[in-house]
Amino acid sequence: MSKSTPIHVTAQEAQFIARLRECPELHEQLEAVVNLANNSDAPLNADEAEEKLIDLVQQLGRKTLGSWASKREEQVVQQARSEGQRMQQREKKDSTGGARSD
């Protein structure tokens, strides 16, 4: 078994890693982007690389906005509760709202 050299992590890198651990849903997407940049998942040509990168960035965007929205909603609810506001939680409708067919 060979000895590996120790990895030195800057304070900024350590902070990024800690924040990334708070968002595990983003880890996979960011790793895929880095792998593409390092040619770990090397496509055959530049067009394929571009297509794959666009797909990865779109997925990252969807996951990021979904995570942001969930956390923002939680913040708003907590703030409203701390201010003593009564809130009524509603659920999304399952129907289109058409007339009943009895």
Protein Blocks (a to p, Z undefined) as FASTA:
>chain_A
ZZdddddddfklmmmmmmmmmmmmlmmmmmmmmmmmnommgcfblklmmmmmmmmmmmmm
mmmmmmmmmmmmmmmmmmmmmnopacddddddfbeoiacdZZ
